[in-house]
Amino acid sequence: MSRASRHQLERERNHEIIRRQTFSCAGHKTSVSLEEAFWNGLKEISGLRDMTLSELIDEINGNRRQNNLSSAIRLFVLDYFKSRAADTASDPRPYQAAHDHSLLL
């Protein structure tokens, strides 16, 4: 087994599967590699905002301060869900907030 294959197998065992997807960003084709959890978070955010993934990635790209688009996307998704968690924690109805996802929109 090659070194690359062993590395891929190890990542899969650790649930760190990284998927690459190509988008048009600012008129240029751009490939983005992210862990599946970040793709899922990005899809959820784009759905809630009624945007396509390309539109959301284009927005992130336009506002990023990092050189690496994949890092900017990870930070965006992390910040989004941290904000949602903070909003839920500060809700005076903690049980309802934790179980009623419409309060998080």
C-alpha positions in Angstrom: 0.0 0.0 0.0 1.4 3.4 -0.9 2.1 6.1 1.6 -0.7 8.3 0.2 -3.2 5.3 0.4 -2.2 4.7 4.0 -2.6 8.4 4.8 -6.1 8.4 3.2 -7.1 5.3 5.1 -5.9 6.8 8.4 -8.0 10.0 7.7 -11.1 7.9 6.9 -10.7 5.9 10.2 -10.5 9.3 12.0 -13.6 10.6 10.2 -11.5 13.3 8.5 -12.5 12.7 5.0 -11.7 15.8 2.9 -13.7 16.5 -0.2 -12.7 18.8 -3.0 -15.3 20.8 -5.0 -14.8 23.3 -7.7 -16.7 26.6 -7.9 -16.7 29.7 -9.9 -15.5 32.4 -7.5 -15.2 36.1 -8.7 -15.4 34.8 -12.3 -12.6 32.2 -11.8 -12.8 28.5 -11.2 -11.6 27.7 -7.7 -11.2 24.3 -6.0 -11.9 24.1 -2.3 -11.0 21.2 -0.1 -12.9 20.8 3.2 -13.8 18.2 5.7 -17.3 16.8 5.3 -18.5 18.5 8.5 -17.7 21.9 7.0 -19.4 21.1 3.7 -22.5 20.1 5.7 -22.4 23.3 7.7 -21.9 25.4 4.6 -24.9 23.7 2.9 -27.0 24.3 6.0 -26.1 28.0 6.1 -26.6 28.5 2.4 -30.1 26.8 2.6 -31.1 29.1 5.6 -29.9 32.1 3.6 -31.7 30.9 0.5 -28.4 31.0 -1.5 -26.5 28.6 -3.6 -23.2 27.2 -2.3 -21.4 29.2 -5.0 -23.1 32.4 -3.9 -22.2 31.9 -0.3 -18.6 30.9 -1.1 -18.3 34.0 -3.3 -19.5 36.2 -0.4 -17.0 34.6 1.9 -14.3 35.0 -0.6 -15.1 38.7 -1.0 -15.0 39.3 2.8 -12.0 37.1 3.7 -8.9 38.2 5.5 -7.1 35.0 5.1 -5.0 34.0 2.1 -6.5 30.6 2.0 -10.1 30.3 0.9 -10.6 26.9 2.6 -9.4 28.4 5.9 -11.7 31.4 5.4 -14.7 29.0 4.9 -13.8 27.0 8.0 -13.7 30.1 10.1 -16.9 31.4 8.6 -18.8 28.2 9.4 -17.2 28.0 12.9 -18.2 31.6 13.7 -21.7 31.0 12.4 -22.3 28.0 14.6 -20.6 29.7 17.6 -23.0 32.6 17.2 -26.0 30.3 17.1 -24.8 28.4 20.2 -24.3 31.7 22.0 -27.8 32.9 21.0 -29.3 29.6 22.3 -27.3 29.8 25.6 -28.6 33.3 26.2 -32.2 32.5 25.5 -34.4 32.6 28.7 -36.1 29.5 27.5 -33.1 27.1 27.3 -35.1 23.9 26.8 -37.3 25.3 24.1 -34.3 27.0 22.4 -32.3 23.7 22.4 -35.2 21.8 20.8 -36.9 24.4 18.6 -34.6 25.1 15.7 -36.8 27.8 14.4 -35.6 30.0 17.2 -32.1 29.8 15.7 -33.0 31.2 12.3 
